[in-house]
Amino acid sequence: RPTESNIYFEINITENIDPTEGPLFPTDGIQQIKDQIISYATTISGIGEDVILNKFYTPINNVAGVIGIDIFLGTITPPTQQSNISISNNQIASFSESRITVNVL
């Protein structure tokens, strides 16, 4: 059995603000981002499969009102690296909404 490698996210979002309409980021945008991350993560969570940072930008961009994204990953909290996470052949990346922090700037 593979051992789980917990993956932590800290995501900083810059929201789009329309001068006449105000913020375009939805009120449930943070939850939408977490849902997008978890949904995408289920497609890549195989044994020995690395966690590729760049692949998480697209699901986040599916949320309206996002114009800037900084993603930090790690296997401990708080995550500090902005690079891929290597998963060995006897490990599997483990994702959980509870390990995703989203900050709206």
ChimeraX attribute file (.defattr): number of C-alpha atoms within 10 A of each C-alpha:
attribute: neighborCount
match mode: 1-to-1
recipient: residues
	/A:1	7
	/A:2	13
	/A:3	13
	/A:4	14
	/A:5	18
	/A:6	15
	/A:7	20
	/A:8	23
	/A:9	26
	/A:10	20
	/A:11	21
	/A:12	16
	/A:13	21
	/A:14	16
	/A:15	19
	/A:16	16
	/A:17	14
	/A:18	10
	/A:19	7
	/A:20	6
	/A:21	7
	/A:22	9
	/A:23	14
	/A:24	14
	/A:25	19
	/A:26	14
	/A:27	9
	/A:28	9
	/A:29	19
	/A:30	20
	/A:31	14
	/A:32	17
	/A:33	23
	/A:34	22
	/A:35	16
	/A:36	18
	/A:37	22
	/A:38	16
	/A:39	13
	/A:40	16
	/A:41	19
	/A:42	12
	/A:43	8
	/A:44	14
	/A:45	15
	/A:46	16
	/A:47	17
	/A:48	15
	/A:49	16
	/A:50	18
	/A:51	21
	/A:52	13
	/A:53	15
	/A:54	11
	/A:55	13
	/A:56	15
	/A:57	14
	/A:58	12
	/A:59	18
	/A:60	23
	/A:61	15
	/A:62	12
	/A:63	18
	/A:64	15
	/A:65	18
	/A:66	20
	/A:67	13
	/A:68	15
	/A:69	16
	/A:70	12
	/A:71	19
	/A:72	19
	/A:73	23
	/A:74	20
	/A:75	17
	/A:76	13
	/A:77	14
	/A:78	14
	/A:79	19
	/A:80	15
	/A:81	15
	/A:82	13
	/A:83	14
	/A:84	15
	/A:85	18
	/A:86	14
	/A:87	17
	/A:88	15
	/A:89	13
	/A:90	11
	/A:91	18
	/A:92	23
	/A:93	25
	/A:94	17
	/A:95	20
	/A:96	15
	/A:97	14
	/A:98	9
	/A:99	18
	/A:100	20
	/A:101	17
	/A:102	16
	/A:103	11
	/A:104	14
	/A:105	10
